[in-house]
Amino acid sequence: KVRLEQQGYTISYSSVSITGNPLLMEVRFENPSLKSPKKAWEWQGKGLVISVYPWKPYIFTCFFPGDQKVTAPKNVPIPLGTLSLEEALGVFTLSSEGKLEEVDFKAGTITSFLGTQVQAVSLKNLSLNMTQLSYPLNSK
């Protein structure tokens, strides 16, 4: 969190709880939010659950329950407005130095809204895998 905030990101949540046992640790955030520097994009969610297994300390499985909204950049050829995600799940793999190496993200449905109007952009059963990442959250 500190490293992202030093780069200009804004991170917030209303509450956090940590639970677990010897085989699994879970961190639950209520109303999480992440804003990029210069507010180029923003993510707001109803919840976020991060699971980590002790034998895989560099792999974080993230479940995004409830409403999830991503406000897309405004200067793109196709105006996306706000993207609403349902049934989202992500697996994030870090290097031993803590740098993001791989993202495997799945969403059941992604719908685009401009204001309250549903747009033509709608995806079902999206699967996205990104590897060999360098500066993955850089919005320059």
C-alpha positions in Angstrom: 0.0 0.0 0.0 2.7 2.5 1.0 4.6 1.9 -2.3 1.5 2.6 -4.4 0.7 5.7 -2.4 4.2 7.0 -2.9 3.6 6.7 -6.6 0.5 8.9 -6.4 -2.3 6.2 -6.0 -5.1 6.7 -3.6 -6.2 3.6 -1.6 -9.1 3.5 0.7 -11.6 1.0 2.3 -14.2 1.2 5.1 -13.0 -1.8 7.1 -10.6 -4.7 6.9 -10.5 -8.1 8.7 -7.9 -10.9 8.7 -8.9 -14.5 9.3 -7.2 -17.8 8.7 -5.8 -21.0 9.8 -2.5 -22.8 9.2 -3.6 -23.6 5.7 -5.1 -20.3 4.5 -5.0 -16.6 5.3 -7.8 -14.3 4.1 -7.9 -10.5 4.2 -11.4 -9.0 3.6 -11.9 -5.4 2.6 -15.3 -3.6 2.6 -15.8 -0.8 0.1 -12.3 -0.8 -1.3 -11.2 1.9 -3.8 -8.1 2.5 -5.8 -7.5 5.7 -7.8 -4.6 6.2 -10.2 -2.4 9.2 -10.2 -4.0 12.2 -11.9 -7.4 10.2 -11.6 -6.9 8.6 -15.0 -8.9 5.6 -13.8 -10.6 4.4 -10.6 -11.9 1.2 -9.2 -14.6 1.0 -6.5 -15.9 -2.2 -5.1 -18.4 -3.5 -2.6 -15.8 -6.0 -1.3 -12.5 -7.6 -1.9 -11.3 -11.0 -0.5 -7.6 -11.8 -0.8 -6.5 -15.4 -0.1 -3.0 -16.6 0.4 -1.7 -20.1 1.0 1.5 -20.4 3.2 3.1 -22.7 0.6 2.5 -20.0 -2.2 3.3 -16.7 -0.4 3.8 -14.8 -3.7 0.4 -15.8 -5.2 -2.7 -13.8 -4.2 -6.2 -15.0 -5.2 -8.7 -12.2 -5.2 -12.4 -12.5 -5.2 -14.5 -9.4 -5.9 -18.0 -9.9 -4.4 -20.8 -7.5 -5.0 -20.8 -4.4 -7.2 -17.4 -3.6 -8.8 -17.0 -0.5 -10.9 -14.0 0.7 -13.0 -14.1 4.2 -14.3 -12.2 4.1 -17.6 -10.0 6.8 -19.0 -11.9 9.5 -20.9 -9.4 10.0 -23.7 -9.9 6.7 -25.4 -11.2 6.2 -29.0 -14.3 4.3 -27.7 -15.9 6.0 -24.7 -16.3 3.3 -22.0 -17.5 5.4 -19.1 -17.9 3.2 -16.1 -17.4 -0.6 -16.4 -19.5 -2.8 -14.1 -18.0 -6.2 -13.3 -19.8 -9.2 -12.0 -18.3 -12.5 -10.8 -14.8 -11.2 -11.0 -11.8 -13.3 -9.8 -8.1 -12.5 -10.2 -4.9 -14.4 -9.4 -1.9 -12.1 -9.0 1.7 -13.5 -8.9 4.5 -11.5 -7.4 8.3 -12.1 -7.8 10.4 -12.7 -4.7 11.2 -8.9 -4.8 7.4 -8.1 -4.6 7.0 -7.0 -8.2 3.9 -8.0 -10.1 4.8 -10.8 -12.6 1.6 -12.2 -13.8 -2.2 -11.5 -13.7 -4.9 -14.0 -14.5 -8.2 -12.3 -14.4 -11.7 -13.6 -15.1 -15.1 -11.8 -15.1 -18.5 -13.4 -15.7 -19.9 -10.1 -17.2 -18.6 -6.7 -17.9 -21.0 -3.9 -18.9 -20.3 -0.3 -19.9 -22.3 2.7 -18.8 -22.1 6.3 -19.8 -24.0 8.0 -17.0 -27.0 5.6 -16.5 -27.1 4.6 -20.1 -26.0 1.0 -20.9 -23.5 1.1 -23.8 -22.9 -1.4 -26.6 -19.7 -2.7 -24.9 -20.6 -5.8 -23.0 -18.5 -8.9 -22.4 -19.4 -12.3 -21.0 -17.0 -14.9 -19.6 -13.9 -12.7 -20.1 -10.6 -14.3 -19.3 -7.4 -12.2 -19.4 -3.8 -13.4 -18.7 -0.9 -11.0 -18.6 2.7 -11.9 -18.2 6.1 -10.3 -18.3 4.7 -7.1 -16.8 6.8 -4.0 -16.3 5.2 -1.1 -14.4 1.7 -2.7 -14.6 -0.1 0.1 -12.8 1.7 2.9 -14.6 -0.9 5.1 -16.2 1.5 7.4 -18.0 
